[in-house]
Amino acid sequence: MSSVSFAEGDYVVYPTHGVGQVMAIENQEIGGMKLQLFVITFERDRMTLRVPVAKATKSGLRKLSSRKDMDTALSTLKGRAKVKRTMWSRRAQEYEAKINSGDPVSIAEVVRDLYRNANQPDQSYSERQIYEAALERLAAELAAVEGIDAEAAAAKLCELLAAA
């Protein structure tokens, strides 16, 4: 069995989908095997995911970040952007991998590296898309950790970026 345990109502992070909420833990028979499943809803995507309890850890499902971990991610936003001089397609793949890792510090690195303030050159469409995906993912977890709404969390992140 999995060493991770979640209860109904817990907020969790699934690497490729972000913050969701455990709505139920149910038993189902699939292909003749009895499985216990976490039923997780992702409000923003209007999606429900069923993750076998036994595979929860392997799938990367985790509890929300602690406030300390979130503070580390937020301090990452204040650092200097590190933009490699590699082709955009390669960097885009790396950024997508960081976002889908579910690690708030890695996601914060993407937000920091792709952030543009008013006096910087415009971003390409794909840069903007990746930046917004990373910002939304980080804001969702910050919102859940701090008990605020996603818009307030996004505003807080943007303030940190602008002040850096």
N, C-alpha and C positions, 0 to 999 in steps of 0.2 A: 504494500500500500504506500501511498504518497506520504511524505513527511509534512507536506503543507496542508493546513486545515483552514477552511474558511467557513463562515456561518452565513446563513441567509441575512441579507442586508449589508454585508461587508462590501466595501469598494475594493476592487482589485485592478491590476494592470495586466493586460494581455499584450505581449510585445507588438504584434502587428495591428492591433485595433485600439490600443490606449486604455483609458479608464472605463471600466464597466462595473456593474453591481450584481452580486450573487443574488438571484431571485429565489432559487430553490436548489435543493440537493435531492435528486430523484433517482429511482432505480428503474432501469429499462432493460428489456431483453432485445439484444441486437444480434442477429445471426446466430441465435441459439445460446448466446452468452449473456449472463446477467452482468450488467454494468451499473456502477454508481456514477452519476454525472453531476457536475456543477452546471447549473443553468444560469448563464450570465447575459445580462442585457446591456447593450451599448446604446444609450438614449440618443446620442447625436446621430448615429448611423441607422437608428431604428432597426437594430439587428439583435438577434438572440443567438448565442453560441453555447453549445453543449460540449463540455470538456470532461473526459473521463477522469474521475478522482485519481486513479492510479497513474495517469499520465500528466497530471497538472504541473508537477515540477519540471518534467522533461519539456513540456510545451512552453515553459517560460512564464507561466502564470505566477504572479507574485502579489504580495500585499502592497498597499500604497507605500510610497517612500516615507521614511521618517522625516520629521521636520529638519533634522540634522542633514540628511541626504539632500533634501530639497534646498537647504541653505547652500550646500556645496554646489548644486546645479546653478543657483542664482548667482553665486560669486563667479562662476564660469562665464556668465554673461558680461561681467565687468572686465574680463580679460581682453587682450588684444586679439583681433581676428587673425586666424591663421589660414591664409588662402594659398593653397599649393598652385604651382604653375603648371599643372597637368591639364590635359584636355578636359573640357566641361563634361563630356559624357562619362569619363572616369570619375571625376569628382561627384557628379550627380549620383552615380551608383554608390559611392562611399557615403554620401549624405543619406540616401534612402536606407542603406544598411544601418546607419546610426539611428535613424528615426525608428526603424522596425526592431531595433535591439530592445526597445522599451526602457533603456537606461536613461534616467533624467539628465545625467551629466553629459552623455553623448548627444542627446537631443538639444541640450543647451548650447553645445559646441556648434551645432548646425545653425541654430538661431543666431548665435553671435557672429559666425563666419558669413552668413548671408544677409545680415541686417544692413540696411542702407538708411542713413539719415538724409535730411533735406539737401545737404550740400555735396552729396556723393552721386556718382553717375547712376543712371537708371539700370534696373535689372532686366534680364531677359525674362520672357514669360515663364520658362521652366525654372529659372532661379526663384522667381516670385512664388511659383506653385510649391516648391520644396520648402522655402522659407515659411510660407503660411501653414503648410502641413506640420512642420516642426513646432512653430509657435502655438498652433492649436493643441497639439499633443501635450506640450509642456504646460500650457495654461490649464488644460483639463485636469492634470494631476495636481498642479498647484492649487486649483480651486477646491479639489476634493480634500487635500491635506489641510488647507486653511479654512474650509467650510464657507467659501465665498462662491459667487457665480463665475462662470468661465469668462465673461466679459470683463469683470473686475480683475480677474487674474491676468488676462491678456494685457489690460491697461497697466498693471503693475510691472509686467515684464517689459513692456515698451518704455516705461519710465526709466527702468534700470538701464536699458540699452541706450536711451538718449543721454543719460547722465554719464555713461562710461567714456 
